[in-house]
């Protein structure tokens, strides 16, 4: 299955040598679990990455409440930008790979899921593309590493 991970240029050196192994899966306002965020969507737009960590407005918080029935607390932020896309190929049968929404509904409180929903600005279709991986994705699984803002056109790394 083709999946995509978005990261910053600063992380590329470590990722190229050790693989994808780190990421914060926020399971509550005060706790997180290590895991790698992935998506089936090759484009970075609409996942909340473009919002650069800005604070949610009252309208953003209201949209999150409309989606889940729970109002995110004041001070909730969007995630930061990810200008590099890593394409990986993983088997769908991999036990470390989980669809985000089913996993989140089993492991997060509805209130916390409402806060996290704000990332996609109410777009449930985007959230359905998300996957999380609990393990290490070795560099051998990378098909390409592409850089924005060149619209992900220049491949920096290809599988031989």
C-alpha positions in Angstrom: 0.0 0.0 0.0 1.4 3.4 -0.9 1.4 5.8 2.0 2.9 9.2 2.5 4.6 10.9 5.5 5.2 14.6 5.7 8.1 16.0 7.7 10.6 18.9 7.8 13.9 19.1 5.9 15.7 19.2 9.3 14.6 15.6 10.0 15.7 14.1 6.7 19.2 13.2 7.7 18.1 11.2 10.8 15.2 9.6 8.8 17.5 8.5 6.0 19.8 6.7 8.4 17.4 5.2 10.9 14.0 5.2 9.1 10.7 6.6 10.2 10.2 5.8 13.9 9.2 8.9 15.7 6.1 11.0 16.0 3.6 12.2 18.5 0.2 10.5 18.7 -1.5 12.7 21.2 -3.7 10.3 23.3 -4.8 13.0 25.7 -4.1 16.7 26.4 -1.1 15.6 28.6 0.0 12.3 27.1 1.3 11.0 23.8 2.3 7.8 22.3 5.2 7.3 19.8 4.0 6.5 16.3 4.5 7.6 12.7 1.7 9.5 11.0 1.0 8.5 7.4 -1.7 9.2 4.9 -3.1 7.6 1.7 -3.4 11.2 0.3 -0.3 12.2 -1.7 -1.0 15.9 -1.3 -0.2 17.9 1.9 -3.2 20.2 1.6 -6.1 19.9 3.9 -4.4 17.8 6.6 -3.7 20.9 8.8 0.0 20.9 8.0 -0.3 24.2 6.2 -1.6 26.0 9.3 1.9 26.2 10.9 0.9 25.8 14.5 -1.5 28.8 14.7 -4.0 29.0 17.4 -7.6 27.9 16.6 -10.1 30.7 16.3 -13.5 30.5 17.9 -14.8 29.5 14.5 -12.3 26.7 14.2 -13.3 25.4 17.6 -17.0 25.6 16.7 -16.4 23.6 13.5 -14.7 20.9 15.6 -17.7 20.9 18.0 -20.0 20.6 15.0 -18.1 17.5 13.9 -17.9 15.7 17.2 -20.3 17.4 19.6 -17.4 18.5 21.9 -15.9 22.0 22.0 -12.0 22.0 22.0 -10.6 24.1 24.8 -9.2 27.6 24.2 -5.6 27.6 23.2 -5.8 24.5 21.0 -3.3 24.8 18.1 -3.0 23.4 14.6 0.0 21.2 13.8 3.2 22.6 12.1 4.1 22.5 8.5 5.7 19.5 6.8 7.4 20.6 3.5 8.9 17.1 2.6 6.9 14.1 1.6 8.3 10.5 2.0 6.5 7.8 0.0 6.5 4.4 1.5 5.3 1.0 0.5 3.8 -1.1 3.3 1.8 -4.3 3.3 -1.8 -3.7 4.4 -1.4 -6.8 6.6 1.3 -5.2 8.7 0.2 -5.4 12.3 1.8 -2.1 13.2 -0.3 -0.2 10.7 -3.7 1.2 11.8 -6.4 3.3 10.3 -6.5 6.5 12.4 -10.2 6.9 13.0 -11.0 3.3 14.1 -7.9 3.3 16.3 -8.7 6.8 17.7 -12.3 5.9 18.5 -11.1 2.9 20.5 -8.1 4.6 22.3 -9.1 8.3 22.8 -11.8 10.0 24.7 -14.5 11.7 22.5 -13.6 15.1 23.9 -9.9 14.7 23.0 -10.8 13.4 19.5 -12.8 16.6 19.1 -9.8 18.7 19.8 -7.7 16.7 17.4 -10.4 17.0 14.7 -9.7 20.7 14.4 -6.5 19.7 12.4 -8.6 18.9 9.3 -11.0 21.9 9.7 -14.0 19.7 9.7 -13.0 17.5 6.7 -13.8 14.0 7.7 -12.6 12.7 4.3 -9.0 13.8 5.1 -9.1 12.1 8.5 -10.2 8.9 6.8 -6.9 8.9 4.8 -4.8 8.9 7.9 -2.8 5.9 9.2 -0.5 5.5 12.1 2.4 3.1 12.4 3.7 1.8 15.7 7.2 0.7 14.8 10.1 1.5 12.5 9.6 2.0 8.8 13.1 1.2 7.4 14.6 3.4 4.6 14.3 0.3 2.3 10.6 0.9 2.3 10.9 4.4 1.0 10.0 4.8 -2.7 10.7 8.5 -2.9 11.5 11.7 -0.9 10.0 14.8 -2.5 10.3 18.4 -1.5 7.7 21.1 -1.5 7.2 23.9 -2.6 8.3 22.5 -5.9 4.9 20.8 -5.8 6.6 17.5 -4.8 8.0 17.1 -8.3 11.7 16.5 -7.6 12.5 13.0 -6.4 15.5 13.1 -4.0 15.6 9.4 -3.3 14.3 6.4 -5.3 14.3 2.7 -4.5 16.9 0.9 -6.7 
